[in-house]
Amino acid sequence: MRKSRILGAALVAALFLPLAAGAASKHLVFCSEGSPSGFNPQFYDDGTTFDASSRPLYNRLVEFKLGTTDFEPGLAESWDISDDGLTYTFHLRKGVKWQTTPWFKPTREFNADDVLYSFNRQWKKDHPWHQVGGGNYQYFAGMGFPKLLKAIEKLDDHTVRFELNAPNSAFLPDLAMDFASILSAEYAEQLMEAGTPEQMNHNPVGTGPFVFVNYQKDAIIRYKANPDYFVERPKIDNLVFAITPDASVRLQKTKAGECQVMSFPNPADLDTIKKDADIELMEQAGLNVGYLAMNVEREPFDNVKVRQALALAVDRKTIIDVIFNGYAEIASNPIPPSVLGYVKDLQDYDYDPERARELLAEAGYADGFETDLWAMPVARPYNPNARRMAQLILSDWEKIGVKTKIVSFEWGEYLKRVAAGEHQTAFLGWTGDNGDPDNFLYTLLGCDGVASGTNLARWCNDAFNELVTKAQRVSDRDERAELYHEAIRIFKEEAPWITLDHSTVFLPVRKSVKNYVMDPMGGHYFHAVDVD
C-alpha cells in the first residue's frame, strides 16, 4: 500500500509538469467521485458533469454568490424587468475574453451573439446546432423553457432582450443554473465549418476561471488557470480532477496528500476523518432529497395502491442508520426543509409491512410480483452507497412478497437509460440548483419532465402540474407556499416516489487549502481557492 501511494503521488506530480513550469506554481488535486458525461452542460443534469464543465469552464448571465443561493450579475452586469414581468433586458459585460486553446483562437470578445447561440440551439428545433449531440436538452426542457420563452432578441452587441409568455418568479435564478452556461458562437461556427461540431462536447471553450487541457477517460481531467478571467485570475495555476469512484480510495489519497479535496466521504469514515490533524471536515445541511422513483408507465406501478404499499414496506430509519451512519433525516417531502413550501405536518408512509401487504392484496397482488431496482454506481450526497441501500430495500420488499433484481450501469449510461424510462424502479435524488421549490417540483415531477427525462417516475398529474405552474407566476411568498403545500399533498397521496432522505453533506479538505467555500447546492468551485 505504501508503494502504491508513493507512485500515485509521483504520477500526480508528473501530470502537472506540462501545465505550468516553475517552482512557484500552485497545484490542487480534487478527488472526484465519477467521470463526467461530457463537457457541454446543456446536455446533462448531474452534478458530476457540472463540476467538470459548467463550474470551472463557463459563466452565465447571472451567477450565484459563492456559498449562497443568492444571485448576482455574471456575464450580464445588470438587467431591467418590465412591470408586467414579461420582458427582461440584459446589459452584457464588456471586455470578457474567450479562452485561447490549441484548438481555438478567438478573434472577438464575448457579446450578444453568444447569448443567442447558447439559448437558441436549445430552444429552436430548426437551429443548425439543435440536433448536434442528439438534440436532448433535458434540463432546458425540464425547466419548462420551451413554453416559457416567447422571443430572444439582440438589441445591440451588448444588450439582449428576453420576452416570456408568462411571468416566472424563478427566471433569474434559473439563468444562474448550469444548463444556462454561455458558449462561444464563434467557436461553434468554426467547428461547423470544419465538419466537427461534436468537438464542442469534448474540447470545450468558455469564459470561466479555468481552461480545459485534456481528459483521460475515467482517470484524470486537467485544467490550467485562465489568465484572462474577467473576475480575477485563479490563485492556483493547475487544477486536476483525479476520478476515484471508491470512497475509501479517495480518503486514502486525501490522507496521503495526493488529493487536497475529496467528494462524498463514506459516512462510516467521518469519525476517523475528524481525528486527522491535517484534514478539515467541512459540513452543512444538504439542499437535497434522495428518492426511489416508481415508473408509473409500467405495470404494476400504474396502480397507486402498489406504490403506497412499497412505500410502507421500506424501513427508512434503518437506511438512515446503516447508509448514512445517522447523518441524515428521513424525508417526508420531495423538497428539503429549508425550501419554501415544505409541509411540516405531511402525513408520511411510516414503516408498516402489514398494511403494505393489505394494500398489495387490494391491488390484486396478494402473492406479490417481480421487479427491478436500479442503483447508481457512484456516490451522491443523497445516496452514498446505492447498491447497499438497494440490498436493504430488496430485503424489505421480500417480506411483502415482492422479489427484486438490482440493476446498475456506468454513470452516464445509467442517467441516459433512466431518463428514457427503461427502469421499473430507480434510485436518484436532487440537490437544488437555485434554492427555489420550482427547481424540485416542476423539474422533477412536472409533466414537461416526462418527455425531457428529468421526471423519472414519468408521473403527470394534471392537478399537481396546474398548481406548480401557477406558483411560477406568483411573486408573493405566502401565496406561492400555499400552492406548493397543496401540490405536495397531492404528490404524497399519489406516491410516485418513495421519499428517502435529506442528508448532511461533508467535505474533507486538507488544511493546506485556503478559502474553499462549500456550496449549498452541492457544487465544487475552485476559482477562489489558494494553497500553501
Sequence and secondary structure as in RCSB ss.txt:
>XXXX:A:sequence
MRKSRILGAALVAALFLPLAAGAASKHLVFCSEGSPSGFNPQFYDDGTTFDASSRPLYNRLVEFKLGTTDFEPGL
AESWDISDDGLTYTFHLRKGVKWQTTPWFKPTREFNADDVLYSFNRQWKKDHPWHQVGGGNYQYFAGMGFPKLLK
AIEKLDDHTVRFELNAPNSAFLPDLAMDFASILSAEYAEQLMEAGTPEQMNHNPVGTGPFVFVNYQKDAIIRYKA
NPDYFVERPKIDNLVFAITPDASVRLQKTKAGECQVMSFPNPADLDTIKKDADIELMEQAGLNVGYLAMNVEREP
FDNVKVRQALALAVDRKTIIDVIFNGYAEIASNPIPPSVLGYVKDLQDYDYDPERARELLAEAGYADGFETDLWA
MPVARPYNPNARRMAQLILSDWEKIGVKTKIVSFEWGEYLKRVAAGEHQTAFLGWTGDNGDPDNFLYTLLGCDGV
ASGTNLARWCNDAFNELVTKAQRVSDRDERAELYHEAIRIFKEEAPWITLDHSTVFLPVRKSVKNYVMDPMGGHY
FHAVDVD
>XXXX:A:secstr
 HHHHHHHHHHHHHHHTTT  STT  EEEEEESS  S S GGG   HHHHHHTHHHH   SEEE TTSS EEESS
EEEEEE TTS EEEEEE SS     BTTB  SS   HHHHHHHHHHHH TTSTTTTGGGS  HHHHHTTHHHHEE
EEEEEETTEEEEEESS  TTHHHHHTSGGG    HHHHHHHHHHT GGGGGTS   SSSEEEEEEETTTEEEEEE
 TT SS   S SEEEEEE   HHHHHHHHHTTS SEES   GGGHHHHHT TTEEEEEEE SEEEEEEE TTSTT
TTSHHHHHHHHHT  HHHHHHHHSTT EEE  SSS TTSTT  TT       HHHHHHHHHHTT TT EEEEEE 
 SS BTTBS HHHHHHHHHHHHHTTTEEEEEE   HHHHHHHHHTT  SEEEEEEE SSS HHHHHHHHHSTHHH
HHT  TT    HHHHHHHHHHHT   HHHHHHHHHHHHHHHHHH SEEEEEEEEEEEEEETTEES    TTS   
 TT EE 
